[in-house]
Amino acid sequence: MEQPEEQLPLKKDKSGLDKITDDEIRLVEQGNTTAVSYNKIEKRIREVLFELENFRKTKSVVSKIWIII
């Protein structure tokens, strides 16, 4: 699927930063770094995949702590 031109990835430099809106800056500040919406299961799968990849690279376990009572 091809993205519209205005949604193509921007360069991480001054010219790219000048193209994002104040609303987009607020979203990034709130932790929303993608325009794709995921449901709860998809979010958790992505978290686990990220954690596995991070562990593979660093051999360090830094993850959410699950407390079962």
Helices and strands as residue ranges (DSSP letters): G 5-7, H 14-17, H 22-29, H 40-58
